[in-house]
Amino acid sequence: MNTSQIYVAVSIVVLALIALLVLFRGKSRKKNRLTPLAGLAFGFIFAGIIFGDDRFIGYSLLGIGVILAVIDIFKKIKE
């Protein structure tokens, strides 16, 4: 396993832990639930990490995820 594969594996594990924390904490707090748009953004970022071997596809998926997350943040601020 080379260095970039180790970074990808560690990133996937960290994102999975964050997702689990959000799911378990989200049930106790109804105000801070994960919106569908934020979930979609998380999925795109996760896919960008998985498909990171091809830079164009990986960075495109990461970019889409970040854009969706920013849109979700602005929607929450306006509410």
N, C-alpha and C positions, 0 to 999 in steps of 0.2 A: 504494500500500500504506500503510495507516495504522499507527499505533504498535503497536496490539494484535496485528495480524497479524505484524509483525516479531518481537515477543516470542514468539509461538507458533512461528514458523519457527525462531528461535534455540533454543527449548526442545526442539523435535523433533530438531534437529541434535545438541544436547548429549546427549539421551537415546540417540540412535542411536550416538554415539561411546562412551558408557558401556556400551551393550549389546555393542558390538564388543570392547571391552576385557575385559568379563566373559567373553565367549565364548572369546577367545584365551588369556586367563590361566587360565580354568577347565579347559582341556585339560591344562595342565601340573600343576595341583594337583587331585587328586581329592578332597581334604578339603573344599575351599571351592567345590564345584560349586553352581550355581544350582538350587534345589529347584523342583519344579513349582508349588508355592504362591507362591514368590517370582516366578517367571515370569508367573504369572497376575496377580499384583499389578502387575508392571511393565506388562503389557498393559492393565490397567484404567487405570493412570495415563497411559499413552500415549494411550489412547482419550479420556480426559478432556481432555487437551490438544488433541487434534484436534477434538473436539466442544465446545470451550470457548465457541463463539459463543452457544449456548443455556446460560445459567448453571445452570439446574436440572440438566440432563443432564451438563454438564461437571463441576460440583462433586460430583454424585452418583457419577460414575465415579471421580473423584479420591479421594473418601471411601472407596469400596469398596476401591480399590487400597491406600490407607494402612492400612485395617483388616486386609486380608489380609497386608500386610507385617509389621504388628505381631504378628499371630497366628504368622507364620512365625518371627519373632524369638523369641517365647516358646517355641515348639516346639524351636528349636535350643538355647536355654538349658537346657531340661529334659533334653536328651539328654546 
